[in-house]
Amino acid sequence: MNVYTLPHLFSICSNPIRLINFLLINGLIKRDRRCVKRNCRRKMTITRNRSRPDGHFFRCPKCRSFQSIRKGSFFDHSNLTIPQILYITFCWATKVPVKSTVYIASVSEKSVSQWFRCLREKCSESLLKNPNYVFGGPGVVVQIDESVVAKRKYNVGRAVNQQWVFGLYDTTTKLGHVQLVDDRRADTLIPIIQKFVLPGSTIFSDQWAAYGQLRNLGYSHQTANHKENFVDPQTGVCTNSIEAYWSRVKRNVRLHWLSLATSCR
């Protein structure tokens, strides 16, 4: 069951029966559960109970023991209601700002910021564990670049530690990868490229010295001299796609840091 609008989600969460069916259909809670008592192990059933915070619980038909429907799920160990967590998740997925999410979900700004961070981490972990999370391949162009996302403007104002971010962009799949790095030295950037970019790929970059050994590592490496032009007039080499990708990423990175700052106040 897909949910595309907040009113649709509100209508689901306002009806306990629709909500429990939504959770089961989407695999957000377990459908089958066994009684944990050693001499029982009967299959438990979901029972309606209005006095329970979640409106339902798992109950053993033999020994009458019960378990929360949250146990072992995405909602476990949270003091928020299931609808509140769903509202926050929807807002995060649709890039609703933290302050607006506070009013939509009726929770504190700190809780929203913490959940936003948790959701980012879970998605990142899932992507990085996927064996298919790689880019490029023979004949495919991958553009790479490094950039600063935190610095003092015009060298004035409060001192800010520079934060480098390295990114790559597959021009065929239109997908990219970014991660925070301590610096932009070869021994920092090259292992990232080798981990995520398939051998035989064509890599476009600027003429930063750290990329000098890519040709010896199984890549076709071509560069553009940004001091003279953004697109090489003879080869057509450029980093326009990764630059456009940066503009979208940096906007989200700044929002991410803002939410972190909010949660740490």
C-alpha positions in Angstrom: 0.0 0.0 0.0 1.6 3.3 -1.2 1.0 6.6 0.6 1.6 9.8 -1.5 -0.1 12.5 0.6 -0.3 13.5 4.2 -4.1 13.5 4.2 -4.0 9.9 3.0 -1.6 9.0 5.9 -3.8 10.9 8.4 -6.8 8.9 7.3 -5.0 5.6 7.8 -3.6 6.5 11.2 -7.0 7.8 12.4 -8.5 4.3 12.0 -6.9 1.6 14.2 -8.1 -1.2 11.9 -6.7 0.5 8.8 -3.5 1.3 10.6 -2.8 -2.3 11.7 -3.6 -3.5 8.2 -1.2 -0.9 6.7 1.6 -2.0 9.1 1.1 -5.7 8.2 0.8 -5.2 4.5 4.0 -3.2 4.4 5.9 -5.5 6.6 6.4 -2.8 9.3 5.4 -5.2 12.0 5.7 -9.0 12.1 2.7 -10.9 10.9 3.6 -14.2 12.7 4.9 -14.5 16.2 5.4 -17.4 18.6 4.8 -17.3 22.4 8.2 -16.9 24.1 7.3 -19.3 27.0 9.4 -22.4 26.7 6.5 -24.9 27.3 4.1 -23.1 25.0 5.5 -21.7 21.7 2.0 -21.4 20.3 1.3 -19.0 17.4 0.2 -15.7 18.8 -2.7 -13.6 17.3 -3.2 -9.9 17.0 -5.9 -8.8 19.5 -7.6 -5.4 19.6 -7.4 -3.6 23.0 -8.4 0.1 23.2 -6.6 0.4 26.6 -3.2 -0.3 25.0 -1.2 2.6 23.6 -1.0 1.0 20.2 -4.6 -0.3 20.2 -3.4 -3.9 19.5 -1.1 -6.5 20.9 0.0 -10.1 20.2 -1.7 -12.6 22.5 -1.1 -16.3 23.0 -4.4 -18.3 22.8 -3.1 -20.9 25.3 -1.2 -19.2 28.1 -2.7 -15.7 27.5 0.7 -14.0 27.6 1.1 -11.0 25.4 3.7 -9.0 23.5 3.7 -5.5 22.0 3.1 -5.3 18.3 6.3 -3.1 18.2 8.6 -5.8 19.4 11.5 -6.4 17.0 10.1 -3.7 14.6 11.1 -0.3 13.4 8.9 1.2 16.2 10.5 -0.7 19.0 12.1 1.3 21.9 10.4 4.6 21.1 8.1 6.6 23.3 6.4 8.2 20.3 3.1 6.7 19.0 3.2 4.7 15.8 1.3 7.4 13.9 3.8 10.1 15.1 6.7 8.0 13.8 4.9 7.5 10.5 4.3 11.2 10.1 8.0 12.0 10.8 9.1 9.3 8.3 6.8 10.7 5.7 8.0 14.3 6.3 11.7 13.1 6.1 11.1 11.3 2.8 9.4 14.3 1.3 12.0 16.8 2.6 9.6 18.6 4.9 11.8 20.9 7.2 12.2 20.0 10.9 10.2 22.9 12.2 7.2 22.1 10.0 7.4 18.4 11.0 7.2 19.4 14.6 3.7 20.8 14.0 2.6 18.0 11.7 3.6 15.2 14.1 3.0 17.1 17.4 6.4 16.2 18.8 9.4 18.1 20.0 12.0 19.6 17.7 14.7 17.5 19.4 12.7 14.3 18.7 12.2 15.1 15.1 15.9 15.9 14.6 16.9 12.6 16.2 14.5 10.6 14.0 15.7 12.4 10.9 19.2 11.4 11.7 18.2 7.9 12.5 16.4 7.6 9.1 19.4 8.9 7.3 21.7 6.4 9.0 19.4 3.4 8.3 19.1 4.3 4.6 22.9 4.8 4.3 23.6 1.5 6.1 21.2 -0.3 3.8 22.7 1.1 0.6 26.3 0.4 1.7 25.5 -3.2 2.5 23.9 -3.8 -0.9 26.4 -5.7 -3.1 25.0 -3.9 -6.1 25.8 -0.5 -4.8 28.5 0.2 -7.4 28.9 2.6 -10.3 30.2 2.7 -13.8 31.5 -0.3 -15.8 33.1 -0.7 -19.2 32.2 2.3 -21.5 30.3 4.1 -18.7 31.4 7.6 -17.7 31.7 8.3 -14.0 32.5 11.9 -13.0 34.3 12.6 -9.7 35.0 15.7 -7.7 35.7 16.9 -4.2 34.2 20.0 -2.6 34.1 22.0 0.7 30.7 22.2 2.4 31.8 24.4 5.4 34.0 27.4 5.3 34.1 31.0 6.2 32.7 33.3 3.6 35.4 35.8 2.4 37.5 34.7 5.4 35.5 36.7 7.8 33.3 35.8 10.8 33.4 33.0 13.2 36.1 30.3 12.6 34.6 27.2 10.9 36.4 23.9 10.4 36.6 23.0 6.7 34.7 19.9 5.8 35.6 18.1 2.6 33.1 15.9 0.8 34.0 13.6 -2.0 31.4 12.5 -4.6 31.0 10.5 -7.8 28.2 10.4 -10.3 27.3 7.7 -12.8 26.2 9.6 -16.0 24.3 6.5 -17.3 22.2 5.5 -14.3 22.0 9.2 -13.0 22.9 8.0 -9.5 25.7 9.2 -7.3 27.6 8.7 -4.0 28.9 11.2 -1.6 30.7 10.9 1.7 32.5 13.1 4.2 36.3 12.8 4.1 39.1 14.2 6.3 41.1 15.5 3.3 41.5 15.1 -0.4 44.8 13.3 -0.5 45.2 10.3 -2.9 45.3 7.8 0.0 41.9 9.1 1.1 40.1 9.3 -2.2 41.6 6.4 -4.2 40.2 3.7 -1.9 36.7 5.2 -2.2 36.9 5.1 -6.0 38.1 1.5 -6.0 35.3 0.5 -3.6 32.5 2.0 -5.6 33.6 2.4 -9.2 33.9 -0.7 -11.3 37.2 -1.4 -13.1 37.0 -0.5 -16.8 35.0 2.6 -16.1 35.8 5.9 -17.8 36.4 8.6 -15.1 36.2 12.3 -15.8 37.7 14.7 -13.3 39.6 17.9 -12.9 43.4 17.8 -12.8 43.8 17.4 -9.1 47.0 15.5 -8.5 45.4 12.9 -6.2 43.8 11.3 -9.3 47.1 10.8 -11.1 47.3 7.1 -10.5 43.8 6.1 -11.8 45.1 5.0 -15.2 47.3 2.4 -13.4 44.4 1.0 -11.5 42.2 -0.2 -14.4 40.4 3.0 -15.2 40.2 5.1 -18.3 41.0 8.5 -16.8 40.4 11.8 -18.6 40.7 15.3 -17.2 39.4 18.8 -17.8 41.6 21.9 -17.0 39.2 24.1 -15.1 41.7 27.0 -15.1 41.1 27.3 -18.9 37.6 25.9 -19.5 34.8 23.8 -17.9 34.5 21.6 -21.0 37.6 20.4 -22.9 37.0 21.7 -26.4 38.9 18.8 -28.0 37.8 15.8 -25.9 34.5 17.1 -24.5 35.6 16.0 -21.0 33.8 17.9 -18.3 32.4 17.5 -14.7 29.1 19.3 -15.3 27.0 16.4 -14.1 28.8 16.0 -10.8 28.7 19.8 -10.3 24.9 19.8 -10.8 24.7 16.9 -8.4 26.7 18.9 -5.8 24.3 21.7 -5.9 21.5 19.3 -4.8 23.6 17.4 -2.3 24.9 20.6 -0.6 21.4 21.8 0.0 20.6 18.6 1.8 23.9 18.6 3.7 23.2 22.0 5.1 19.7 20.9 6.2 21.3 17.9 7.8 23.8 20.0 9.7 21.0 22.4 10.8 19.0 19.5 12.2 22.1 18.2 14.0 22.8 21.6 15.5 19.1 21.8 16.6 19.3 18.5 18.3 22.5 19.4 20.2 21.3 22.7 21.6 
